[in-house]
Amino acid sequence: MILKRLAKIENARAVHERQFGRVNPAELLRERRKRRLLAEGLPYTDPDPIARFNADGSLRTISEILRLCRQRRLNSYSQT
């Protein structure tokens, strides 16, 4: 099942690249999610951007970004 979904995403990316040039896989997934939610009549809000750089100007690691996202998600649950 997962392999089918990955193949579908890769094919969609290939088609998108042929039409519009190089595309970011994360952006492709965001577009698909947006279209799916709008088709179902559900509201779509753009995700808050995560700063890619630390206060000292260094680039954040993937693990730091994931931790920030998790912390943000947990904070949003505690506020409701």
PyMOL Python script that loads the backbone (N, CA, C, O; Angstrom):
from pymol import cmd

cmd.read_pdbstr("""\
ATOM      1  N   MET A   1       0.828  -1.190   0.000  1.00  0.00           N
ATOM      2  CA  MET A   1       0.000   0.000   0.000  1.00  0.00           C
ATOM      3  C   MET A   1       0.874   1.256   0.000  1.00  0.00           C
ATOM      4  O   MET A   1       0.643   2.186  -0.773  1.00  0.00           O
ATOM      5  N   ILE A   2       1.871   1.270   0.869  1.00  0.00           N
ATOM      6  CA  ILE A   2       2.751   2.426   0.932  1.00  0.00           C
ATOM      7  C   ILE A   2       3.537   2.575  -0.364  1.00  0.00           C
ATOM      8  O   ILE A   2       3.743   3.686  -0.853  1.00  0.00           O
ATOM      9  N   LEU A   3       3.973   1.446  -0.915  1.00  0.00           N
ATOM     10  CA  LEU A   3       4.730   1.501  -2.163  1.00  0.00           C
ATOM     11  C   LEU A   3       3.881   2.054  -3.311  1.00  0.00           C
ATOM     12  O   LEU A   3       4.387   2.772  -4.173  1.00  0.00           O
ATOM     13  N   LYS A   4       2.596   1.717  -3.318  1.00  0.00           N
ATOM     14  CA  LYS A   4       1.702   2.250  -4.343  1.00  0.00           C
ATOM     15  C   LYS A   4       1.580   3.763  -4.209  1.00  0.00           C
ATOM     16  O   LYS A   4       1.613   4.488  -5.203  1.00  0.00           O
ATOM     17  N   ARG A   5       1.438   4.236  -2.962  1.00  0.00           N
ATOM     18  CA  ARG A   5       1.302   5.676  -2.728  1.00  0.00           C
ATOM     19  C   ARG A   5       2.580   6.414  -3.112  1.00  0.00           C
ATOM     20  O   ARG A   5       2.528   7.493  -3.702  1.00  0.00           O
ATOM     21  N   LEU A   6       3.736   5.821  -2.770  1.00  0.00           N
ATOM     22  CA  LEU A   6       5.003   6.441  -3.142  1.00  0.00           C
ATOM     23  C   LEU A   6       5.163   6.506  -4.662  1.00  0.00           C
ATOM     24  O   LEU A   6       5.621   7.511  -5.206  1.00  0.00           O
ATOM     25  N   ALA A   7       4.780   5.426  -5.335  1.00  0.00           N
ATOM     26  CA  ALA A   7       4.856   5.416  -6.791  1.00  0.00           C
ATOM     27  C   ALA A   7       3.950   6.479  -7.386  1.00  0.00           C
ATOM     28  O   ALA A   7       4.319   7.147  -8.352  1.00  0.00           O
ATOM     29  N   LYS A   8       2.767   6.634  -6.812  1.00  0.00           N
ATOM     30  CA  LYS A   8       1.827   7.638  -7.293  1.00  0.00           C
ATOM     31  C   LYS A   8       2.385   9.051  -7.116  1.00  0.00           C
ATOM     32  O   LYS A   8       2.260   9.893  -8.005  1.00  0.00           O
ATOM     33  N   ILE A   9       2.998   9.297  -5.967  1.00  0.00           N
ATOM     34  CA  ILE A   9       3.607  10.603  -5.706  1.00  0.00           C
ATOM     35  C   ILE A   9       4.772  10.850  -6.667  1.00  0.00           C
ATOM     36  O   ILE A   9       4.909  11.947  -7.210  1.00  0.00           O
ATOM     37  N   GLU A  10       5.605   9.836  -6.875  1.00  0.00           N
ATOM     38  CA  GLU A  10       6.730   9.985  -7.798  1.00  0.00           C
ATOM     39  C   GLU A  10       6.253  10.261  -9.213  1.00  0.00           C
ATOM     40  O   GLU A  10       6.841  11.084  -9.915  1.00  0.00           O
ATOM     41  N   ASN A  11       5.194   9.584  -9.642  1.00  0.00           N
ATOM     42  CA  ASN A  11       4.651   9.826 -10.975  1.00  0.00           C
ATOM     43  C   ASN A  11       4.088  11.237 -11.088  1.00  0.00           C
ATOM     44  O   ASN A  11       4.296  11.914 -12.095  1.00  0.00           O
ATOM     45  N   ALA A  12       3.377  11.677 -10.058  1.00  0.00           N
ATOM     46  CA  ALA A  12       2.824  13.032 -10.068  1.00  0.00           C
ATOM     47  C   ALA A  12       3.955  14.060 -10.120  1.00  0.00           C
ATOM     48  O   ALA A  12       3.851  15.081 -10.798  1.00  0.00           O
ATOM     49  N   ARG A  13       5.022  13.776  -9.401  1.00  0.00           N
ATOM     50  CA  ARG A  13       6.166  14.691  -9.397  1.00  0.00           C
ATOM     51  C   ARG A  13       6.804  14.747 -10.779  1.00  0.00           C
ATOM     52  O   ARG A  13       7.172  15.821 -11.254  1.00  0.00           O
ATOM     53  N   ALA A  14       6.936  13.592 -11.422  1.00  0.00           N
ATOM     54  CA  ALA A  14       7.535  13.545 -12.757  1.00  0.00           C
ATOM     55  C   ALA A  14       6.694  14.347 -13.754  1.00  0.00           C
ATOM     56  O   ALA A  14       7.237  15.096 -14.566  1.00  0.00           O
ATOM     57  N   VAL A  15       5.390  14.191 -13.690  1.00  0.00           N
ATOM     58  CA  VAL A  15       4.503  14.937 -14.583  1.00  0.00           C
ATOM     59  C   VAL A  15       4.630  16.428 -14.303  1.00  0.00           C
ATOM     60  O   VAL A  15       4.722  17.237 -15.227  1.00  0.00           O
ATOM     61  N   HIS A  16       4.634  16.781 -13.033  1.00  0.00           N
ATOM     62  CA  HIS A  16       4.737  18.187 -12.638  1.00  0.00           C
ATOM     63  C   HIS A  16       6.065  18.786 -13.116  1.00  0.00           C
ATOM     64  O   HIS A  16       6.103  19.923 -13.588  1.00  0.00           O
ATOM     65  N   GLU A  17       7.151  18.016 -12.992  1.00  0.00           N
ATOM     66  CA  GLU A  17       8.461  18.498 -13.432  1.00  0.00           C
ATOM     67  C   GLU A  17       8.487  18.731 -14.939  1.00  0.00           C
ATOM     68  O   GLU A  17       9.080  19.699 -15.413  1.00  0.00           O
ATOM     69  N   ARG A  18       7.843  17.841 -15.688  1.00  0.00           N
ATOM     70  CA  ARG A  18       7.804  18.022 -17.147  1.00  0.00           C
ATOM     71  C   ARG A  18       7.047  19.291 -17.517  1.00  0.00           C
ATOM     72  O   ARG A  18       7.414  19.985 -18.466  1.00  0.00           O
ATOM     73  N   GLN A  19       5.988  19.594 -16.764  1.00  0.00           N
ATOM     74  CA  GLN A  19       5.169  20.754 -17.089  1.00  0.00           C
ATOM     75  C   GLN A  19       5.758  22.063 -16.564  1.00  0.00           C
ATOM     76  O   GLN A  19       5.749  23.074 -17.265  1.00  0.00           O
ATOM     77  N   PHE A  20       6.270  22.045 -15.332  1.00  0.00           N
ATOM     78  CA  PHE A  20       6.648  23.291 -14.676  1.00  0.00           C
ATOM     79  C   PHE A  20       8.117  23.370 -14.265  1.00  0.00           C
ATOM     80  O   PHE A  20       8.524  24.352 -13.644  1.00  0.00           O
ATOM     81  N   GLY A  21       8.902  22.381 -14.588  1.00  0.00           N
ATOM     82  CA  GLY A  21      10.287  22.385 -14.147  1.00  0.00           C
ATOM     83  C   GLY A  21      10.407  21.689 -12.801  1.00  0.00           C
ATOM     84  O   GLY A  21       9.471  21.032 -12.346  1.00  0.00           O
ATOM     85  N   ARG A  22      11.552  21.836 -12.176  1.00  0.00           N
ATOM     86  CA  ARG A  22      11.824  21.141 -10.915  1.00  0.00           C
ATOM     87  C   ARG A  22      10.842  21.577  -9.826  1.00  0.00           C
ATOM     88  O   ARG A  22      10.510  22.756  -9.701  1.00  0.00           O
ATOM     89  N   VAL A  23      10.388  20.603  -9.046  1.00  0.00           N
ATOM     90  CA  VAL A  23       9.417  20.878  -7.990  1.00  0.00           C
ATOM     91  C   VAL A  23       9.898  20.245  -6.684  1.00  0.00           C
ATOM     92  O   VAL A  23      10.537  19.192  -6.684  1.00  0.00           O
ATOM     93  N   ASN A  24       9.586  20.893  -5.603  1.00  0.00           N
ATOM     94  CA  ASN A  24       9.924  20.409  -4.274  1.00  0.00           C
ATOM     95  C   ASN A  24       8.892  19.345  -3.863  1.00  0.00           C
ATOM     96  O   ASN A  24       7.693  19.610  -3.940  1.00  0.00           O
ATOM     97  N   PRO A  25       9.322  18.156  -3.431  1.00  0.00           N
ATOM     98  CA  PRO A  25       8.360  17.114  -3.035  1.00  0.00           C
ATOM     99  C   PRO A  25       7.416  17.567  -1.919  1.00  0.00           C
ATOM    100  O   PRO A  25       6.238  17.208  -1.919  1.00  0.00           O
ATOM    101  N   ALA A  26       7.921  18.342  -0.982  1.00  0.00           N
ATOM    102  CA  ALA A  26       7.060  18.822   0.101  1.00  0.00           C
ATOM    103  C   ALA A  26       5.975  19.750  -0.438  1.00  0.00           C
ATOM    104  O   ALA A  26       4.834  19.711   0.023  1.00  0.00           O
ATOM    105  N   GLU A  27       6.329  20.573  -1.403  1.00  0.00           N
ATOM    106  CA  GLU A  27       5.348  21.477  -2.011  1.00  0.00           C
ATOM    107  C   GLU A  27       4.282  20.686  -2.768  1.00  0.00           C
ATOM    108  O   GLU A  27       3.105  21.046  -2.747  1.00  0.00           O
ATOM    109  N   LEU A  28       4.691  19.627  -3.425  1.00  0.00           N
ATOM    110  CA  LEU A  28       3.744  18.773  -4.133  1.00  0.00           C
ATOM    111  C   LEU A  28       2.747  18.141  -3.163  1.00  0.00           C
ATOM    112  O   LEU A  28       1.551  18.094  -3.447  1.00  0.00           O
ATOM    113  N   LEU A  29       3.235  17.656  -2.019  1.00  0.00           N
ATOM    114  CA  LEU A  29       2.344  17.072  -1.017  1.00  0.00           C
ATOM    115  C   LEU A  29       1.401  18.123  -0.432  1.00  0.00           C
ATOM    116  O   LEU A  29       0.230  17.838  -0.182  1.00  0.00           O
ATOM    117  N   ARG A  30       1.912  19.345  -0.214  1.00  0.00           N
ATOM    118  CA  ARG A  30       1.060  20.425   0.294  1.00  0.00           C
ATOM    119  C   ARG A  30      -0.060  20.742  -0.692  1.00  0.00           C
ATOM    120  O   ARG A  30      -1.208  20.934  -0.292  1.00  0.00           O
ATOM    121  N   GLU A  31       0.276  20.795  -1.982  1.00  0.00           N
ATOM    122  CA  GLU A  31      -0.740  21.068  -3.008  1.00  0.00           C
ATOM    123  C   GLU A  31      -1.810  19.982  -3.031  1.00  0.00           C
ATOM    124  O   GLU A  31      -3.002  20.278  -3.118  1.00  0.00           O
ATOM    125  N   ARG A  32      -1.377  18.719  -2.952  1.00  0.00           N
ATOM    126  CA  ARG A  32      -2.338  17.608  -2.963  1.00  0.00           C
ATOM    127  C   ARG A  32      -3.262  17.693  -1.750  1.00  0.00           C
ATOM    128  O   ARG A  32      -4.472  17.500  -1.870  1.00  0.00           O
ATOM    129  N   ARG A  33      -2.691  17.982  -0.590  1.00  0.00           N
ATOM    130  CA  ARG A  33      -3.501  18.090   0.631  1.00  0.00           C
ATOM    131  C   ARG A  33      -4.503  19.233   0.503  1.00  0.00           C
ATOM    132  O   ARG A  33      -5.667  19.096   0.879  1.00  0.00           O
ATOM    133  N   LYS A  34      -4.040  20.360  -0.030  1.00  0.00           N
ATOM    134  CA  LYS A  34      -4.917  21.515  -0.198  1.00  0.00           C
ATOM    135  C   LYS A  34      -6.085  21.180  -1.125  1.00  0.00           C
ATOM    136  O   LYS A  34      -7.236  21.485  -0.812  1.00  0.00           O
ATOM    137  N   ARG A  35      -5.787  20.550  -2.274  1.00  0.00           N
ATOM    138  CA  ARG A  35      -6.857  20.186  -3.216  1.00  0.00           C
ATOM    139  C   ARG A  35      -7.838  19.200  -2.597  1.00  0.00           C
ATOM    140  O   ARG A  35      -9.047  19.314  -2.799  1.00  0.00           O
ATOM    141  N   ARG A  36      -7.316  18.223  -1.836  1.00  0.00           N
ATOM    142  CA  ARG A  36      -8.183  17.221  -1.221  1.00  0.00           C
ATOM    143  C   ARG A  36      -9.117  17.868  -0.199  1.00  0.00           C
ATOM    144  O   ARG A  36     -10.314  17.582  -0.184  1.00  0.00           O
ATOM    145  N   LEU A  37      -8.572  18.742   0.656  1.00  0.00           N
ATOM    146  CA  LEU A  37      -9.407  19.389   1.664  1.00  0.00           C
ATOM    147  C   LEU A  37     -10.458  20.295   1.024  1.00  0.00           C
ATOM    148  O   LEU A  37     -11.617  20.302   1.440  1.00  0.00           O
ATOM    149  N   LEU A  38     -10.047  21.056   0.015  1.00  0.00           N
ATOM    150  CA  LEU A  38     -11.007  21.941  -0.641  1.00  0.00           C
ATOM    151  C   LEU A  38     -12.088  21.152  -1.365  1.00  0.00           C
ATOM    152  O   LEU A  38     -13.245  21.573  -1.389  1.00  0.00           O
ATOM    153  N   ALA A  39     -11.730  20.010  -1.959  1.00  0.00           N
ATOM    154  CA  ALA A  39     -12.718  19.169  -2.644  1.00  0.00           C
ATOM    155  C   ALA A  39     -13.724  18.592  -1.658  1.00  0.00           C
ATOM    156  O   ALA A  39     -14.887  18.386  -2.003  1.00  0.00           O
ATOM    157  N   GLU A  40     -13.283  18.332  -0.436  1.00  0.00           N
ATOM    158  CA  GLU A  40     -14.176  17.801   0.591  1.00  0.00           C
ATOM    159  C   GLU A  40     -14.965  18.905   1.298  1.00  0.00           C
ATOM    160  O   GLU A  40     -15.794  18.627   2.163  1.00  0.00           O
ATOM    161  N   GLY A  41     -14.699  20.155   0.922  1.00  0.00           N
ATOM    162  CA  GLY A  41     -15.408  21.271   1.537  1.00  0.00           C
ATOM    163  C   GLY A  41     -14.864  21.657   2.896  1.00  0.00           C
ATOM    164  O   GLY A  41     -15.527  22.366   3.654  1.00  0.00           O
ATOM    165  N   LEU A  42     -13.667  21.199   3.212  1.00  0.00           N
ATOM    166  CA  LEU A  42     -13.048  21.523   4.492  1.00  0.00           C
ATOM    167  C   LEU A  42     -12.128  22.727   4.330  1.00  0.00           C
ATOM    168  O   LEU A  42     -11.579  22.947   3.250  1.00  0.00           O
ATOM    169  N   PRO A  43     -11.957  23.500   5.384  1.00  0.00           N
ATOM    170  CA  PRO A  43     -11.083  24.674   5.263  1.00  0.00           C
ATOM    171  C   PRO A  43      -9.617  24.267   5.165  1.00  0.00           C
ATOM    172  O   PRO A  43      -9.186  23.279   5.759  1.00  0.00           O
ATOM    173  N   TYR A  44      -8.876  25.040   4.412  1.00  0.00           N
ATOM    174  CA  TYR A  44      -7.432  24.808   4.297  1.00  0.00           C
ATOM    175  C   TYR A  44      -6.717  26.069   4.756  1.00  0.00           C
ATOM    176  O   TYR A  44      -7.030  27.170   4.305  1.00  0.00           O
ATOM    177  N   THR A  45      -5.774  25.903   5.637  1.00  0.00           N
ATOM    178  CA  THR A  45      -4.944  27.024   6.056  1.00  0.00           C
ATOM    179  C   THR A  45      -3.500  26.666   5.768  1.00  0.00           C
ATOM    180  O   THR A  45      -3.069  25.536   5.997  1.00  0.00           O
ATOM    181  N   ASP A  46      -2.766  27.628   5.268  1.00  0.00           N
ATOM    182  CA  ASP A  46      -1.350  27.395   5.004  1.00  0.00           C
ATOM    183  C   ASP A  46      -0.634  27.146   6.320  1.00  0.00           C
ATOM    184  O   ASP A  46      -0.903  27.822   7.312  1.00  0.00           O
ATOM    185  N   PRO A  47       0.280  26.175   6.335  1.00  0.00           N
ATOM    186  CA  PRO A  47       1.014  25.925   7.569  1.00  0.00           C
ATOM    187  C   PRO A  47       1.938  27.095   7.892  1.00  0.00           C
ATOM    188  O   PRO A  47       2.463  27.763   7.001  1.00  0.00           O
ATOM    189  N   ASP A  48       2.121  27.323   9.186  1.00  0.00           N
ATOM    190  CA  ASP A  48       3.036  28.379   9.598  1.00  0.00           C
ATOM    191  C   ASP A  48       4.447  28.005   9.180  1.00  0.00           C
ATOM    192  O   ASP A  48       4.896  26.884   9.417  1.00  0.00           O
ATOM    193  N   PRO A  49       5.137  28.938   8.564  1.00  0.00           N
ATOM    194  CA  PRO A  49       6.503  28.606   8.172  1.00  0.00           C
ATOM    195  C   PRO A  49       7.410  28.481   9.391  1.00  0.00           C
ATOM    196  O   PRO A  49       7.272  29.226  10.360  1.00  0.00           O
ATOM    197  N   ILE A  50       8.311  27.557   9.331  1.00  0.00           N
ATOM    198  CA  ILE A  50       9.301  27.366  10.389  1.00  0.00           C
ATOM    199  C   ILE A  50      10.570  28.069   9.919  1.00  0.00           C
ATOM    200  O   ILE A  50      11.020  27.872   8.790  1.00  0.00           O
ATOM    201  N   ALA A  51      11.124  28.866  10.769  1.00  0.00           N
ATOM    202  CA  ALA A  51      12.367  29.559  10.409  1.00  0.00           C
ATOM    203  C   ALA A  51      13.461  28.525  10.155  1.00  0.00           C
ATOM    204  O   ALA A  51      13.693  27.643  10.981  1.00  0.00           O
ATOM    205  N   ARG A  52      14.122  28.636   9.023  1.00  0.00           N
ATOM    206  CA  ARG A  52      15.163  27.674   8.668  1.00  0.00           C
ATOM    207  C   ARG A  52      16.495  27.995   9.342  1.00  0.00           C
ATOM    208  O   ARG A  52      17.416  27.179   9.341  1.00  0.00           O
ATOM    209  N   PHE A  53      16.584  29.192   9.916  1.00  0.00           N
ATOM    210  CA  PHE A  53      17.848  29.597  10.498  1.00  0.00           C
ATOM    211  C   PHE A  53      17.705  29.856  11.996  1.00  0.00           C
ATOM    212  O   PHE A  53      16.661  30.317  12.457  1.00  0.00           O
ATOM    213  N   ASN A  54      18.747  29.562  12.741  1.00  0.00           N
ATOM    214  CA  ASN A  54      18.805  29.870  14.166  1.00  0.00           C
ATOM    215  C   ASN A  54      19.067  31.361  14.345  1.00  0.00           C
ATOM    216  O   ASN A  54      19.337  32.074  13.378  1.00  0.00           O
ATOM    217  N   ALA A  55      18.985  31.820  15.574  1.00  0.00           N
ATOM    218  CA  ALA A  55      19.217  33.234  15.869  1.00  0.00           C
ATOM    219  C   ALA A  55      20.629  33.667  15.464  1.00  0.00           C
ATOM    220  O   ALA A  55      20.841  34.821  15.092  1.00  0.00           O
ATOM    221  N   ASP A  56      21.585  32.753  15.535  1.00  0.00           N
ATOM    222  CA  ASP A  56      22.961  33.110  15.174  1.00  0.00           C
ATOM    223  C   ASP A  56      23.218  33.027  13.668  1.00  0.00           C
ATOM    224  O   ASP A  56      24.346  33.255  13.229  1.00  0.00           O
ATOM    225  N   GLY A  57      22.200  32.708  12.872  1.00  0.00           N
ATOM    226  CA  GLY A  57      22.338  32.676  11.422  1.00  0.00           C
ATOM    227  C   GLY A  57      22.699  31.315  10.852  1.00  0.00           C
ATOM    228  O   GLY A  57      22.768  31.160   9.632  1.00  0.00           O
ATOM    229  N   SER A  58      22.931  30.328  11.703  1.00  0.00           N
ATOM    230  CA  SER A  58      23.268  28.994  11.203  1.00  0.00           C
ATOM    231  C   SER A  58      21.997  28.259  10.772  1.00  0.00           C
ATOM    232  O   SER A  58      20.914  28.494  11.308  1.00  0.00           O
ATOM    233  N   LEU A  59      22.149  27.385   9.813  1.00  0.00           N
ATOM    234  CA  LEU A  59      21.027  26.622   9.292  1.00  0.00           C
ATOM    235  C   LEU A  59      20.600  25.558  10.306  1.00  0.00           C
ATOM    236  O   LEU A  59      21.441  24.850  10.860  1.00  0.00           O
ATOM    237  N   ARG A  60      19.294  25.449  10.546  1.00  0.00           N
ATOM    238  CA  ARG A  60      18.795  24.435  11.482  1.00  0.00           C
ATOM    239  C   ARG A  60      18.895  23.057  10.869  1.00  0.00           C
ATOM    240  O   ARG A  60      18.804  22.893   9.653  1.00  0.00           O
ATOM    241  N   THR A  61      19.084  22.068  11.725  1.00  0.00           N
ATOM    242  CA  THR A  61      19.108  20.684  11.257  1.00  0.00           C
ATOM    243  C   THR A  61      17.678  20.187  11.126  1.00  0.00           C
ATOM    244  O   THR A  61      16.745  20.796  11.651  1.00  0.00           O
ATOM    245  N   ILE A  62      17.514  19.073  10.420  1.00  0.00           N
ATOM    246  CA  ILE A  62      16.190  18.463  10.261  1.00  0.00           C
ATOM    247  C   ILE A  62      15.610  18.114  11.624  1.00  0.00           C
ATOM    248  O   ILE A  62      14.423  18.330  11.866  1.00  0.00           O
ATOM    249  N   SER A  63      16.432  17.579  12.511  1.00  0.00           N
ATOM    250  CA  SER A  63      15.931  17.186  13.832  1.00  0.00           C
ATOM    251  C   SER A  63      15.442  18.398  14.618  1.00  0.00           C
ATOM    252  O   SER A  63      14.451  18.302  15.342  1.00  0.00           O
ATOM    253  N   GLU A  64      16.118  19.532  14.488  1.00  0.00           N
ATOM    254  CA  GLU A  64      15.654  20.739  15.182  1.00  0.00           C
ATOM    255  C   GLU A  64      14.307  21.193  14.636  1.00  0.00           C
ATOM    256  O   GLU A  64      13.428  21.594  15.399  1.00  0.00           O
ATOM    257  N   ILE A  65      14.146  21.132  13.331  1.00  0.00           N
ATOM    258  CA  ILE A  65      12.879  21.543  12.719  1.00  0.00           C
ATOM    259  C   ILE A  65      11.756  20.598  13.136  1.00  0.00           C
ATOM    260  O   ILE A  65      10.650  21.045  13.439  1.00  0.00           O
ATOM    261  N   LEU A  66      12.035  19.289  13.154  1.00  0.00           N
ATOM    262  CA  LEU A  66      11.016  18.330  13.578  1.00  0.00           C
ATOM    263  C   LEU A  66      10.628  18.541  15.033  1.00  0.00           C
ATOM    264  O   LEU A  66       9.452  18.455  15.385  1.00  0.00           O
ATOM    265  N   ARG A  67      11.617  18.817  15.880  1.00  0.00           N
ATOM    266  CA  ARG A  67      11.317  19.092  17.296  1.00  0.00           C
ATOM    267  C   ARG A  67      10.449  20.332  17.451  1.00  0.00           C
ATOM    268  O   ARG A  67       9.519  20.348  18.258  1.00  0.00           O
ATOM    269  N   LEU A  68      10.752  21.374  16.678  1.00  0.00           N
ATOM    270  CA  LEU A  68       9.943  22.590  16.737  1.00  0.00           C
ATOM    271  C   LEU A  68       8.505  22.326  16.303  1.00  0.00           C
ATOM    272  O   LEU A  68       7.561  22.821  16.919  1.00  0.00           O
ATOM    273  N   CYS A  69       8.348  21.543  15.236  1.00  0.00           N
ATOM    274  CA  CYS A  69       7.001  21.210  14.755  1.00  0.00           C
ATOM    275  C   CYS A  69       6.227  20.419  15.806  1.00  0.00           C
ATOM    276  O   CYS A  69       5.050  20.680  16.055  1.00  0.00           O
ATOM    277  N   ARG A  70       6.897  19.462  16.411  1.00  0.00           N
ATOM    278  CA  ARG A  70       6.248  18.651  17.442  1.00  0.00           C
ATOM    279  C   ARG A  70       5.853  19.510  18.632  1.00  0.00           C
ATOM    280  O   ARG A  70       4.751  19.381  19.165  1.00  0.00           O
ATOM    281  N   GLN A  71       6.757  20.384  19.044  1.00  0.00           N
ATOM    282  CA  GLN A  71       6.471  21.266  20.175  1.00  0.00           C
ATOM    283  C   GLN A  71       5.294  22.185  19.858  1.00  0.00           C
ATOM    284  O   GLN A  71       4.428  22.406  20.705  1.00  0.00           O
ATOM    285  N   ARG A  72       5.263  22.718  18.640  1.00  0.00           N
ATOM    286  CA  ARG A  72       4.158  23.578  18.221  1.00  0.00           C
ATOM    287  C   ARG A  72       2.838  22.825  18.238  1.00  0.00           C
ATOM    288  O   ARG A  72       1.819  23.349  18.689  1.00  0.00           O
ATOM    289  N   ARG A  73       2.864  21.576  17.736  1.00  0.00           N
ATOM    290  CA  ARG A  73       1.661  20.755  17.704  1.00  0.00           C
ATOM    291  C   ARG A  73       1.172  20.458  19.115  1.00  0.00           C
ATOM    292  O   ARG A  73      -0.026  20.543  19.385  1.00  0.00           O
ATOM    293  N   LEU A  74       2.088  20.109  20.021  1.00  0.00           N
ATOM    294  CA  LEU A  74       1.707  19.828  21.404  1.00  0.00           C
ATOM    295  C   LEU A  74       1.149  21.069  22.084  1.00  0.00           C
ATOM    296  O   LEU A  74       0.191  20.987  22.852  1.00  0.00           O
ATOM    297  N   ASN A  75       1.752  22.216  21.798  1.00  0.00           N
ATOM    298  CA  ASN A  75       1.248  23.477  22.374  1.00  0.00           C
ATOM    299  C   ASN A  75      -0.153  23.791  21.884  1.00  0.00           C
ATOM    300  O   ASN A  75      -0.985  24.287  22.644  1.00  0.00           O
ATOM    301  N   SER A  76      -0.420  23.502  20.608  1.00  0.00           N
ATOM    302  CA  SER A  76      -1.751  23.793  20.073  1.00  0.00           C
ATOM    303  C   SER A  76      -2.811  22.890  20.715  1.00  0.00           C
ATOM    304  O   SER A  76      -3.951  23.312  20.905  1.00  0.00           O
ATOM    305  N   TYR A  77      -2.435  21.639  21.052  1.00  0.00           N
ATOM    306  CA  TYR A  77      -3.376  20.742  21.734  1.00  0.00           C
ATOM    307  C   TYR A  77      -3.643  21.202  23.156  1.00  0.00           C
ATOM    308  O   TYR A  77      -4.765  21.074  23.646  1.00  0.00           O
ATOM    309  N   SER A  78      -2.636  21.730  23.820  1.00  0.00           N
ATOM    310  CA  SER A  78      -2.819  22.145  25.213  1.00  0.00           C
ATOM    311  C   SER A  78      -3.641  23.426  25.298  1.00  0.00           C
ATOM    312  O   SER A  78      -4.238  23.693  26.341  1.00  0.00           O
ATOM    313  N   GLN A  79      -3.692  24.228  24.233  1.00  0.00           N
ATOM    314  CA  GLN A  79      -4.467  25.462  24.235  1.00  0.00           C
ATOM    315  C   GLN A  79      -5.939  25.221  24.014  1.00  0.00           C
ATOM    316  O   GLN A  79      -6.764  26.067  24.360  1.00  0.00           O
ATOM    317  N   THR A  80      -6.291  24.067  23.438  1.00  0.00           N
ATOM    318  CA  THR A  80      -7.701  23.803  23.156  1.00  0.00           C
ATOM    319  C   THR A  80      -8.390  23.115  24.297  1.00  0.00           C
ATOM    320  O   THR A  80      -9.584  22.825  24.212  1.00  0.00           O
TER     321      THR A  80
END
""", "prot")
cmd.dss("prot")
cmd.show_as("cartoon", "prot")
cmd.util.cbc("prot")
cmd.orient("prot")
